[in-house]
């Protein structure tokens, strides 16, 4: 398991009965997590003093209750700063477990000794975008949701990257790749964090299990003659890290060479000293 254990502004305090107790800066939140299938004594008094709790509705969806939070606030990770903004379906605008991946590819970018172009697909609010840009890469950030791209720009500005070489694109990722292939554009690093299910800006349906194989195969055509890395994330229950590793080895490492690793992502739990799973990642480091 790749564990993101270098946070100071984020803390997973406890996890029990389908919920997480978390600290985001100076605020504590309770959020549902279906992988928390165990029960343990809730010894932390913050369970009863949380600034907000997300409660699911029996009719679908949910809402924040006992909400004593501001509309948004900022937290930092190393030399990065992010806007936290609780929104619908329990999200805060950041996935802290991804910090382990930011550290991994940032080290590769800094050690490359050459200009690096990175493509970030399904890029959300730009956690990976700002990490790559801070490490010195030029980045193309692509997401179908305009609001997420706006949030990514805000995060870049918070990191002092408002003038960094970041290109922001609001588009369906598959259509964007098809155009990039026709234009002959290439990248040294590619990051993709596809949703389990989604729709593009004009109604295109995305189902991860049905589309990811052809998507990775197509994306391989965007690599430069000296690719540096590839990262694939998945939060889809039932799609194992090993299955994704096989797919990446089939389409990428067999073609370009390189080392492929696949693991669960994890966050440490303060009260128990253990770590909970938070999705999976496949990393491919290319060798030249």
LINGITA-V235278 format. One record per pair of residues at least 4 apart in sequence whose C-alpha atoms are under 6 Angstrom apart, sorted by the first residue. I is the first residue (numbers start at 0). J is the second residue. Records with the same first field share a line. If there is no record, write none. Layout:
# LINGITA-V235278
I=J + J
This chain:
# LINGITA-V235278
0=262 + 263 + 264
1=264 + 265
2=264 + 265 + 266
3=96 + 98 + 99 + 266
8=24 + 74
9=22 + 23
10=21 + 22
11=21 + 268
12=20 + 21 + 268 + 269
13=20 + 268 + 270
14=18 + 19
15=37 + 38 + 39
16=37 + 38
17=31 + 32 + 33 + 35 + 36
18=30 + 31 + 32
19=29 + 30
20=28 + 29
21=27 + 28
22=26 + 27
24=74
27=49 + 50
28=49 + 50 + 51 + 52
29=52
30=53
45=49
50=66 + 67
51=64 + 65 + 66
52=63 + 64
53=62 + 63 + 89
54=61 + 62
55=60 + 61
56=60 + 61
71=83 + 84
72=82 + 83
73=81 + 82 + 83
74=80 + 81
75=79 + 80
79=158
80=157 + 158
81=154
83=91 + 92
84=91 + 92
85=90 + 91
86=90 + 91
96=266
101=105 + 130
105=131 + 134
109=134
115=136 + 187
116=136 + 137 + 138 + 186 + 187
117=138 + 186 + 187 + 188 + 189
118=138 + 139 + 189
119=140 + 190 + 191
120=141 + 191
121=141 + 142 + 192 + 193
122=140 + 141 + 142
123=147
124=147 + 150 + 151
125=151
129=133 + 155
131=136
132=136 + 137
137=164 + 165
138=165
139=165 + 166
140=166 + 167 + 168
141=168 + 169
142=169 + 170
143=169 + 170 + 171 + 199 + 200
145=169
155=160 + 161
156=160 + 161
171=199
179=184
185=221 + 222 + 223
186=222 + 223
187=222 + 223 + 226 + 227
188=227 + 228 + 229
189=229
190=229 + 230
191=231
192=232
195=206 + 207 + 235
196=205 + 206
197=204 + 205
198=202 + 203 + 204 + 205
199=203
206=210
207=211
216=250
222=226
227=285
228=283 + 284 + 285
229=282 + 283
230=281 + 282
231=280 + 281
232=279 + 280
233=278 + 279
234=278
240=261 + 262 + 279
244=261 + 281
247=251
248=252 + 253
249=253
251=255
252=256 + 257
257=284 + 285 + 286
258=283 + 284
259=282 + 283
260=281 + 282
261=280 + 281
262=279 + 280
263=278 + 279
264=276 + 277 + 278 + 279
265=274 + 275 + 276 + 277
266=274 + 275
267=273 + 274
268=272 + 273 + 274
